[in-house]
Amino acid sequence: MATKPYKEFSPNWYTEESPKGSYRAIFKWGDPKAYKIPKENLYKMVKELFKMTDEDFVRQENELGLEKVEYNIPPTLSAAHIAALTAIVGEKNASQTDYDRLSVAYGQTMLDLMRMRKKIIENLPDIVLYPENKEQIIKIVDYCNANLIPLYVYGGGSSVTRGPECMKNGVSLDMRRNFNKVIEFNEKNQTITVQAGMMGPALEKILNNATTNELKAKQPYSCGHFPQSFEYSSVGGWVVTRGAGQNSTYYGKIEDIVLSQEYATPIGYIKTDNTPRKATGPDIDQIMMGSEGTFGILTHVTLRLFKWQPQNHVKYSYMFKTWDDAMNACREVMQGEFGMPSVFRVSDQEETQMMMRMYGITDSPLDKLLQFRGYKEMEKCLLLGFTDGEKKFGKNVAKNIGKIAHKHGGMSLTGVVTTSWEHGRFSDPYMRDNLQDFNIIIDTLECSVNWDNMEQVHLDVRKYCKSRPNTIVTTHISHMYPQGGNLYFIFITPEKDIAEFRKYHSGLLDAIQQSGAAISHHHGIGKFFAPWLEGFMGEKQYDIIKVLKQHFDPNGVMNPGGTLGFDLKPEEKHFKK
């Protein structure tokens, strides 16, 4: 993932493989051997905005995480409990090593990365178990419930909400190693049932090659779910957090793709039916999705499938003169009733400027043409995407998008810009680690809004973001509906103090809540966002969630310590003023 050599000063970016057994091997994004460094013009932009010089990048800071993971934190569980739990899965599937315990303790929020770089080790499980089948999981849940042992689950590891963190120690189930298999493929129903530890890339590879592998299908398929954390996320994680992929405008969020689920809970095993629609009272599947391990352990999930037809992609991109023009065009497309695009993403003024630098458009002939036609710096906004589905359907959707874009002053940039974005859609997060080596942090927050308050939310949240000096704040809408969409904020700022980061992050969530937006569109809630949940839902609605928790987990052993706001003190909660 190397970029072109810098013409001028080049920082000492870390481009080696993360040492095995090191802190960096845990907190680094994705493939241990992969990396991505900023292009030279983006590096210059960072220096300019943050008032930094080349001297600030002469050498890396000493918090690179290259040391072997070592600490002296003994388990809190008794030897008898450790032996009993180990017996359920077998010795080869149980671990108490320093590395394994830490590897499932933290996720991928900036707080997690900052703590690991500073060797702040807390909230560890006493033992990590790697179950092989649902019978073992049922036994573990029963044992932990009977003995009041906290039980947590670790899926792909991409949580940005402190979802898997073991606040009260106990047991963590790491689903990746063994619990990742296809259980059933039904081509007639166009469904697949998998174990919850199945990783996104593995599932998509199986489906794309369905005609040549053990599925013996008549055609290739796709799950249609591609979050930016795709290579670092599991099917179970998608479901329990109500996640969304970048193609969700066409395929839907995960709650639209899930057909049925199975859970091991303290009150027994639950399996929902797999009929496509029903009118049989409140939907248990919708109740269980989003529960984040607080009701039980998701073991199996049945997903709807889609035909894989990459040859039918129709790519497009348009530049608009203003953010208002871009939003109005997007709303008209979403309400046009001619079909939905697959990827449909519009960037605000600041993100557009950064994308032009990232993808090499700045100072190119295209940039000069945009300037000539009156598309001004820090005013113009980029929309890009593509269609999926049947060939004529996709062409018709793209044609209508073009008509609406031109109506609102959009200039076609063809599909070239979209192709550049596709090449980086899953690799851009690799840039985060190299920037943080020099105490520049990148983190995200996202929210769900309606069209009629979208601009006000955008203004309010950006105003808070910019209250901190020397901060880049980019925003895009990447999941859209006839009634609204999400606003996804990315903030980049120099920071190495954990307390300052937490204060800023908390203020951002306050700003989102006060603006009237939903505090999460697809990242989930975990323990990080939990203090804001009741304030968003309302007391009476949140009482329903508490009753469900009491029903499924009367002893409070499932993911305790603040997930979804359970067992938080009243003074820890945030409410809308």
Protein Blocks (a to p, Z undefined) as FASTA:
>chain_A
ZZcddfbdcddddfbdcdehiaklmmpghjfkbccdddfklmmmmmmmnopafklmmpcc
fklopaccddddddfbdfklmmmmmmmnopklgcfbfklmmmmmpccbfklmmmmmnopa
ehiafbdcddfbfklmmmmmmmmmmnopacdddfeopacghmmpcfkgpidddfklmmoc
cfbdcfknopadddfklcfklmmmmmmmmmmmmnopabdcdehiacfklmmccfklmmmn
opadfklmmnopfklmpmbdcdddfkbccdddfbfbdcebjafklmmgonlopnbccfbd
cdddddddfklpccdddddfbfklmmmmmmmmmmnonopafbdcdddfklmmmmmmmnom
gopaklmmmmmnopaghkbccdddddedjfklmmmmmmmmmmmmmmnopacebjmlmmmm
mmmmmmmmmmmmmmmmnopacddddddddfklmmmmmmmmmmmmmmpghiacddddfbdc
fkbccdddddddddfbfklmmmmmmmmmmmmmmnopafbfklonmjmlmmmmmmmnopkl
mmmmmmmmmmmmmnopgoghhighiaiafklpccdZZ
